[in-house]
């Protein structure tokens, strides 16, 4: 065994030596059966499990996106402001920065991310860092690095320090060969975008780490998320946000999908509550690691009719975008979320009429203020 001992000492010295600043990347050795990454034997790490404290200590990566900021607000109300740390590589707005702890965290910097987890005694990690579909298709190498390499860093750190890890998945994790109406939790997926491929990878890697290392991995497949707080960004489901802005501003809306294109949707409050509920669910209640969640499913035509109940003069036309339509036609029409409802009691609050009324209550009041000014 002297060779094994010599190699062990050599690896330990390399891991403990200070960086030289030359940009050379060292691939960490694997330690099978103990932790997914080898750590120096004298490293002083201390992880606090959920059972050892009144509230979890939470880190949210990629936290400056809409879901991250909204989730931080919800978690801080429940667990206390100082127990929830937002992180990102961008500078936060003043309102976000002063609302609670914020820290710079690059998920591609394994050492820095591990230091953040250790120094802040993190017990729960919500991993929202990702390049979404449109941006990912424009820069596949970057999407591969952020969405896959970054995920591997998070998985290793979570397993190493016994964290409860949440990674969101998406309607885009399914493809044209998936059953569409309804789409069950487990079926063929085969997505056609790097974003969808990376999310299937995340689902499978999280499940593997759960069974191989005991990682408490939890994942939800989000449908299209609708919120009054964000501007539409040109995504396939963003028509369901754009219609409200156009209805208020111009009374005219041009949809880039066919009027009968049915997709599952959800109001953001339901999405954030579902995320919190699955994280709080007892481990023994969960029969799977990745769940579909759903609230409603509608077409552009059905949404337009509901909007016209509030703004009857709204004129709707259709100019179909072939790229977006092809993506929408490969996605589920309805999510089967029966397992989530059975295992941990998932139940949505917002249906289509409630969604439309809520959107107008926010956007309508903002529009009236703007017009008055």
C-alpha positions as CSV (number, residue, x, y, z in Angstrom):
1,X,0.0,0.0,0.0
2,X,2.9,2.5,0.0
3,X,2.1,3.6,-3.5
4,X,-1.5,4.4,-2.5
5,X,-0.3,6.4,0.6
6,X,2.2,8.3,-1.6
7,X,-0.5,9.3,-4.1
8,X,-2.9,10.3,-1.3
9,X,-0.2,12.6,0.2
10,X,0.5,14.1,-3.2
11,X,-3.2,14.8,-3.9
12,X,-3.6,16.3,-0.5
13,X,-0.6,18.7,-1.0
14,X,-1.9,19.8,-4.4
15,X,-5.4,20.5,-3.0
16,X,-3.9,22.5,-0.1
17,X,-1.4,24.5,-2.0
18,X,-2.3,28.2,-2.9
19,X,-3.2,29.0,-6.4
20,X,-0.5,30.2,-8.7
21,X,-2.7,32.5,-10.7
22,X,-1.6,30.9,-14.0
23,X,-5.1,29.7,-14.9
24,X,-4.3,26.0,-15.0
25,X,-7.3,23.9,-14.0
26,X,-6.8,20.8,-11.8
27,X,-9.3,18.0,-12.1
28,X,-10.3,16.9,-8.6
29,X,-9.8,13.2,-7.8
30,X,-13.0,11.2,-7.0
31,X,-13.5,9.4,-3.7
32,X,-15.9,6.6,-4.3
33,X,-18.4,5.9,-1.6
34,X,-17.6,8.8,0.7
35,X,-18.0,12.1,-1.3
36,X,-18.1,12.9,-5.0
37,X,-14.9,15.0,-4.6
38,X,-11.7,14.3,-2.7
39,X,-11.1,16.8,0.1
40,X,-7.9,17.3,2.1
41,X,-8.1,15.2,5.3
42,X,-7.4,18.2,7.6
43,X,-9.8,20.6,6.0
44,X,-12.0,22.3,8.6
45,X,-15.5,22.1,7.2
46,X,-18.7,22.3,9.3
47,X,-22.1,21.7,7.9
48,X,-25.3,22.3,9.8
49,X,-28.1,19.9,9.0
50,X,-31.8,21.1,9.0
51,X,-32.4,19.1,12.2
52,X,-29.7,21.1,14.1
53,X,-31.2,24.5,13.6
54,X,-34.5,26.3,13.8
55,X,-34.4,27.4,10.2
56,X,-32.4,26.3,7.2
57,X,-29.5,28.5,6.0
58,X,-30.3,29.1,2.4
59,X,-28.1,30.0,-0.7
60,X,-29.8,30.9,-4.0
61,X,-27.5,30.8,-7.0
62,X,-28.4,32.9,-10.1
63,X,-30.6,34.8,-7.7
64,X,-31.1,38.0,-9.7
65,X,-33.5,36.4,-12.1
66,X,-37.2,36.9,-11.5
67,X,-37.7,33.5,-9.7
68,X,-34.6,34.0,-7.5
69,X,-35.7,37.4,-6.2
70,X,-39.3,36.3,-5.6
71,X,-38.1,33.1,-3.9
72,X,-35.8,35.0,-1.6
73,X,-38.7,37.3,-0.6
74,X,-40.9,34.3,0.3
75,X,-38.1,32.4,2.2
76,X,-37.0,35.5,4.2
77,X,-40.6,36.0,5.3
78,X,-40.7,32.4,6.5
79,X,-37.2,31.8,7.8
80,X,-35.9,35.3,8.6
81,X,-34.0,37.8,6.4
82,X,-30.5,36.8,7.4
83,X,-31.0,33.1,6.8
84,X,-31.4,33.6,3.0
85,X,-28.5,34.7,0.9
86,X,-29.0,35.7,-2.7
87,X,-26.0,35.3,-5.1
88,X,-25.2,36.1,-8.7
89,X,-22.3,37.4,-10.9
90,X,-24.2,40.6,-11.7
91,X,-24.6,43.7,-9.6
92,X,-28.0,43.8,-7.9
93,X,-30.4,46.7,-8.0
94,X,-30.5,48.8,-4.8
95,X,-33.9,47.4,-3.8
96,X,-32.6,43.9,-4.0
97,X,-29.2,44.7,-2.4
98,X,-30.8,46.3,0.7
99,X,-33.6,43.7,1.1
100,X,-31.3,41.1,2.6
101,X,-27.9,39.4,2.3
102,X,-26.3,39.3,-1.2
103,X,-23.0,37.8,-2.2
104,X,-21.0,37.4,-5.4
105,X,-20.9,33.7,-6.4
106,X,-19.6,32.2,-9.7
107,X,-20.9,28.6,-10.0
108,X,-17.9,27.8,-12.3
109,X,-15.5,28.7,-9.4
110,X,-15.7,25.5,-7.4
111,X,-13.4,26.7,-4.6
112,X,-15.2,30.0,-4.1
113,X,-18.6,28.3,-4.1
114,X,-17.4,25.8,-1.5
115,X,-16.1,28.6,0.7
116,X,-19.4,30.3,0.6
117,X,-21.3,27.2,1.6
118,X,-18.8,26.5,4.5
119,X,-18.4,30.1,5.8
120,X,-22.2,30.7,5.8
121,X,-23.1,27.3,7.2
122,X,-25.5,26.7,4.2
123,X,-28.0,23.8,4.6
124,X,-30.3,24.4,1.6
125,X,-29.2,25.4,-1.9
126,X,-31.5,26.6,-4.7
127,X,-29.6,26.4,-8.0
128,X,-31.2,28.8,-10.5
129,X,-28.0,29.7,-12.5
130,X,-28.6,28.7,-16.1
131,X,-28.6,30.1,-19.7
132,X,-32.1,29.8,-21.0
133,X,-33.2,28.4,-24.3
134,X,-32.8,31.4,-26.7
135,X,-29.5,32.6,-25.2
136,X,-28.2,29.0,-25.0
137,X,-28.9,28.3,-28.7
138,X,-26.9,31.5,-29.6
139,X,-23.9,30.3,-27.5
140,X,-23.9,26.6,-27.0
141,X,-20.3,26.3,-25.5
142,X,-21.2,28.9,-22.8
143,X,-24.6,27.2,-22.1
144,X,-22.8,23.8,-21.8
145,X,-20.3,25.4,-19.4
146,X,-22.9,27.1,-17.2
147,X,-25.7,24.6,-17.4
148,X,-23.6,21.4,-17.1
149,X,-20.2,22.2,-15.6
150,X,-21.8,24.6,-13.1
151,X,-24.3,21.9,-12.2
152,X,-21.6,19.4,-11.5
153,X,-19.9,21.9,-9.1
154,X,-23.1,22.4,-7.2
155,X,-23.9,18.6,-7.1
156,X,-20.4,17.8,-5.7
157,X,-20.6,20.6,-3.1
158,X,-24.1,19.7,-2.0
159,X,-23.2,16.0,-1.6
160,X,-20.0,16.9,0.2
161,X,-21.7,19.1,2.8
162,X,-25.0,17.2,3.1
163,X,-27.1,20.0,1.6
164,X,-30.7,19.8,0.5
165,X,-30.5,20.8,-3.1
166,X,-33.2,22.2,-5.4
167,X,-32.6,22.4,-9.2
168,X,-35.5,23.6,-11.4
169,X,-36.3,21.8,-14.6
170,X,-38.7,22.9,-17.4
171,X,-41.4,22.1,-19.9
172,X,-38.5,22.3,-22.3
173,X,-37.0,19.1,-21.0
174,X,-39.5,17.3,-23.2
175,X,-39.3,16.9,-27.0
176,X,-41.4,16.1,-30.1
177,X,-41.5,12.3,-29.3
178,X,-42.8,12.8,-25.8
179,X,-46.5,12.1,-25.0
180,X,-48.1,15.6,-25.0
181,X,-51.6,15.3,-23.6
182,X,-51.0,14.6,-20.8
183,X,-47.2,14.3,-20.3
184,X,-46.4,12.0,-17.3
185,X,-43.5,12.4,-14.9
186,X,-41.6,9.6,-16.5
187,X,-41.6,9.2,-20.3
188,X,-39.3,9.6,-23.3
189,X,-37.9,13.2,-23.4
190,X,-35.4,13.9,-26.1
191,X,-35.4,17.8,-26.2
192,X,-34.1,19.7,-29.2
193,X,-32.4,22.6,-27.4
194,X,-29.2,22.8,-25.3
195,X,-31.3,24.2,-22.4
196,X,-33.6,21.2,-22.5
197,X,-30.8,18.7,-22.9
198,X,-29.0,20.3,-19.9
199,X,-32.1,20.1,-17.8
200,X,-32.6,16.4,-18.6
201,X,-29.0,15.9,-17.6
202,X,-29.6,17.8,-14.3
203,X,-32.6,15.5,-13.6
204,X,-30.7,12.3,-14.2
205,X,-27.5,13.5,-12.4
206,X,-29.5,14.6,-9.4
207,X,-31.3,11.3,-9.2
208,X,-27.9,9.5,-9.6
209,X,-26.4,11.5,-6.8
210,X,-29.4,10.7,-4.6
211,X,-29.0,7.0,-5.0
212,X,-25.1,6.9,-5.2
213,X,-24.2,9.5,-2.5
214,X,-27.5,10.0,-0.5
215,X,-27.9,13.6,-1.8
216,X,-31.3,15.1,-0.9
217,X,-32.0,16.3,-4.4
218,X,-35.4,17.8,-5.3
219,X,-36.6,19.1,-8.7
220,X,-39.7,20.5,-10.2
221,X,-40.5,20.8,-13.9
222,X,-41.9,24.3,-14.3
223,X,-44.5,25.1,-17.0
224,X,-44.7,28.5,-18.6
225,X,-44.4,31.0,-15.7
226,X,-46.5,34.3,-15.9
227,X,-45.8,37.3,-13.8
228,X,-46.6,41.0,-13.8
229,X,-43.1,41.9,-12.5
230,X,-41.2,40.9,-15.6
231,X,-41.1,42.2,-19.2
232,X,-41.6,39.6,-21.9
233,X,-38.3,38.5,-23.3
234,X,-39.3,36.9,-26.6
235,X,-39.6,33.3,-25.3
236,X,-42.1,30.8,-26.7
237,X,-44.5,31.3,-23.7
238,X,-44.0,35.0,-23.4
239,X,-47.0,35.8,-25.5
240,X,-49.0,35.1,-22.3
241,X,-47.3,38.1,-20.7
242,X,-47.1,40.3,-23.7
243,X,-50.9,40.3,-24.3
244,X,-51.5,42.1,-21.0
245,X,-49.0,44.9,-21.8
246,X,-50.3,45.4,-25.3
247,X,-54.0,45.3,-24.2
248,X,-53.4,48.1,-21.7
249,X,-51.0,50.2,-23.9
250,X,-52.5,49.9,-27.4
251,X,-55.6,47.7,-27.3
252,X,-54.0,45.6,-30.1
253,X,-52.1,42.3,-29.7
254,X,-50.3,40.2,-32.4
255,X,-49.6,36.7,-31.3
256,X,-46.7,34.7,-32.7
257,X,-48.3,31.3,-32.1
258,X,-51.3,29.6,-33.7
259,X,-54.6,30.4,-31.8
260,X,-55.1,26.7,-30.9
261,X,-51.6,26.1,-29.4
262,X,-52.2,24.7,-26.0
263,X,-49.4,24.9,-23.4
264,X,-49.3,24.4,-19.6
265,X,-49.0,27.7,-17.6
266,X,-48.7,28.8,-14.0
267,X,-48.8,32.1,-12.1
268,X,-45.5,32.9,-10.4
269,X,-47.0,32.8,-6.9
270,X,-48.1,29.2,-7.4
271,X,-44.6,28.4,-8.8
272,X,-42.7,29.8,-5.8
273,X,-45.1,28.2,-3.3
274,X,-44.7,24.8,-5.0
275,X,-40.9,25.2,-4.7
276,X,-41.1,25.9,-1.0
277,X,-43.6,23.1,-0.4
278,X,-41.5,20.4,-2.1
279,X,-38.4,21.5,-0.2
280,X,-40.3,21.4,3.1
281,X,-41.9,18.0,2.3
282,X,-40.6,15.1,4.5
283,X,-38.1,13.0,2.6
284,X,-40.1,9.8,3.2
285,X,-43.1,11.4,1.5
286,X,-41.3,11.7,-1.8
287,X,-41.5,8.8,-4.2
288,X,-39.4,10.5,-6.9
289,X,-36.8,13.2,-7.3
290,X,-38.3,15.1,-10.2
291,X,-42.0,16.1,-10.4
292,X,-44.2,17.8,-12.9
293,X,-46.3,20.6,-11.5
294,X,-49.2,22.3,-13.3
295,X,-51.9,24.8,-12.7
296,X,-53.7,25.5,-16.0
297,X,-53.4,24.8,-19.7
298,X,-54.8,27.2,-22.3
299,X,-54.4,28.4,-25.9
300,X,-53.8,32.0,-27.1
301,X,-57.4,32.1,-28.2
302,X,-58.7,31.1,-24.8
303,X,-56.4,33.6,-23.1
304,X,-57.5,36.4,-25.5
305,X,-61.2,35.7,-24.7
306,X,-60.5,36.0,-21.0
307,X,-58.6,39.2,-21.4
308,X,-61.4,40.7,-23.6
309,X,-63.7,40.3,-20.6
310,X,-61.7,43.1,-19.0
311,X,-60.8,45.0,-22.2
312,X,-63.6,44.2,-24.7
313,X,-62.0,46.5,-27.4
314,X,-58.8,44.4,-27.6
315,X,-58.1,43.4,-31.2
316,X,-56.1,40.1,-31.6
317,X,-54.3,39.0,-34.7
318,X,-51.9,36.1,-35.4
319,X,-48.6,36.3,-37.2
320,X,-47.0,32.8,-36.6
321,X,-43.3,32.6,-35.9
322,X,-42.2,29.3,-37.4
323,X,-39.3,28.8,-34.9
324,X,-41.4,29.5,-31.8
325,X,-44.3,27.4,-33.2
326,X,-42.0,24.4,-33.8
327,X,-40.8,24.6,-30.2
328,X,-44.3,24.9,-28.9
329,X,-45.4,22.0,-31.0
330,X,-42.7,19.8,-29.4
331,X,-43.7,20.7,-25.8
332,X,-46.4,19.2,-23.6
333,X,-50.0,20.4,-24.0
334,X,-50.9,19.3,-20.4
335,X,-48.7,18.2,-17.5
336,X,-49.8,15.2,-15.5
337,X,-48.8,16.3,-12.0
338,X,-50.8,13.6,-10.1
339,X,-47.7,12.4,-8.3
340,X,-47.0,15.8,-6.8
341,X,-50.6,16.2,-5.7
342,X,-50.5,12.8,-4.1
343,X,-47.0,12.7,-2.5
344,X,-46.7,16.2,-1.0
345,X,-50.2,17.8,-1.4
346,X,-49.5,20.1,-4.3
347,X,-52.5,22.2,-5.2
348,X,-52.6,25.4,-7.3
349,X,-54.5,28.5,-6.4
350,X,-54.7,30.4,-9.7
351,X,-56.8,29.3,-12.7
352,X,-57.1,31.3,-15.9
353,X,-59.8,33.8,-14.7
354,X,-57.9,34.4,-11.5
355,X,-54.7,34.8,-13.4
356,X,-56.1,37.4,-15.7
357,X,-57.7,39.4,-12.9
358,X,-54.5,39.4,-10.9
359,X,-52.4,40.5,-13.9
360,X,-54.7,43.4,-14.6
361,X,-54.7,44.4,-10.9
362,X,-51.0,44.9,-11.1
363,X,-50.4,46.2,-14.6
364,X,-53.6,48.1,-14.8
365,X,-52.8,50.2,-11.7
366,X,-49.3,50.8,-13.0
367,X,-50.7,52.0,-16.3
368,X,-53.1,54.4,-14.7
369,X,-50.3,55.9,-12.7
370,X,-48.2,56.4,-15.8
371,X,-51.0,58.0,-17.7
372,X,-51.8,60.4,-14.8
373,X,-48.1,61.4,-14.7
